[in-house]
Amino acid sequence: MNLKEFFEMVLANLNMGNMVSEPEKITGGLTHKMYKISTDKGNYIIKLLNPNIMSRPTAMNNYNQADSIEEILKRNNIPAIYSLIYNNKKMQELNGQYFYVYNWFDGKSLKGNEIKELNCNKIGEALANIHNIDFKNHEFIRNEIHIDLVNILPLQKK
């Protein structure tokens, strides 16, 4: 099955509308792949999770915890682009492929010379609000962290 067929199945299963243009690969991710999908109901990002990462024994718990934290941030009005919920869950799975869906946000990364004091103030305010959230009533299971940098990061020549 090719990617377009996969995305058409996703759109049908999640009632996201009919595709109106070819999927567009979005660059910038290190470990996962992201695609902009335009439908007659809106524009979305589908983030395909790396199968190698998802095969790790701790992956699902880590993502579940991240999803819980994301919901806490959302309830506390922290500005971010949050994954969408379908069938009462954030992470979706179809034919063994795990993925997240987001609303498309038409923005751009600022280059160093474009960053102004106002941008830094907004970031600082968001970080302060995150640090002011009381997480005491939220249980998080902390697993031992294993990071295999050899297999994650490409070798760089100096």
N, C-alpha and C positions, 0 to 999 in steps of 0.2 A: 504494500500500500504506500502510495506517495504522500508527501506532506499535505498537499491540497485536499486529497481525499480524507486524510485524518482530520484536518481542520473542518471540513464539511460535516463529518460525523460529530465532532465536538459541537458545532453550531446547532445541529439538529437535536442532539441529546440535551443541550442546555437551553434550547429555545432562544437562541441569540440572533435569529434572523438568517437571511440568505446572503452569501458572500457576493459582493458587488465588484470586487477587484482581486487581483492575485495577492496572496500573502506576501508581505514585505519583511525581509529579515532586518532586525534592528541590531546594530552593533554595540559593543561596549561591555558585554558580559564575559566573564572569565570562564565560568564552569557550566552555565546553562545557556540555552538558546531562546531568543525572544523574537516574536513575529507580530507585526501589526496586521490585524484582520479587520477589514471594513465590510460591514453588513448593512442591510436596509434598516436595521434597528440602531446602528451606532458603530463607533470605532473602538476596537479593543486591542489589548496586548495579550498574547498567550505565551506564557513562559514555560517552556518545556524543561523539566528538571532532568539533570544528567543521570542516566541510568546507573552509572558507576557509583555515584554518590548515594543514590537511592537504595543500592544493594547493601550498603553498610548496615550493620545491626542497630546502630544508634540513630540512623537517619530519620525514621518516622517519628520517634519521640522528639528529636530536635526540632523538626518542622512543626509538630503539634504544639510544642512550647512556644515557638516563634509566632504561630498563629494566635495563641492565647495572649501573648504580649501585644501583638498588633491590635487585637480587640480592645485591650486596656488603653492603649494609646489613642485609639479611635474614640472611645467613650470619654476620654479626657481632652478631646478636641485638639490633638497634636496634628499640625498640618502635614499630610503625607498622602501618597497614592496607595490606597489599601486594596488588597486583593478582594475580589467579589465572592459572594457566598452563593453557592448553588447546592440544592439538596442538603441544606443545613451544614455545609462544610466548605472550607476555603480550598484546600487541596483537592484536585479532581484526579481521576484515573480512568483511562480508556485504553483497552488493549495492552495493558502493562506499562503505558506511558503516563507518568505523573506530571501534572501541570497546574498552573495557577492562571486565572483570568483577571485582568485589570481593565478599567476604563482607560482609553487612550488619553494622554495629556499632551497637548501640543506645546512643548517647551524646548529649551535648549540648555546645555551646560554653559556656564559663564567661563570665559578665559580669565586668567589672572588680572589683566588690565581692565576687565569689565566689572570686576567685583567692587562694589561701593560699600560705604559704611552702613547704608540701609540694609544691604544683603546680610552683612555680618550681624547687625542688630536682630534681624528676623531669625537667623540661625541660633544666636545666643538665647533669644526668648524661647524658642522651641526647646532647646536643650535644658534651659532652666525649668520649663514646665514639665519636661520628662523627669528631671531629678526631683521635682516636688510631688510626684505621684507616690502614694503610699502603697507599696507592694507587700506589706506585711500580711495582708489577708489573702494573698495569692500564693499557693504552693507551687513551687517549681522543682522538679526532680533534676538534680544536677548529676549528669553522668560524667565519668572520666572522659576527658577529651583526647582523641587520637587524631593527629593531623599528619598525613603522609605528604609532606611538601614535595618529595621527589616525584611523586606521580601526579601532583596537582599543578605545580608551576613548571612552565617550560624552562629548559636550561638556557641561560643567557651567556653569550660570549662577551668577554670584556675587551 
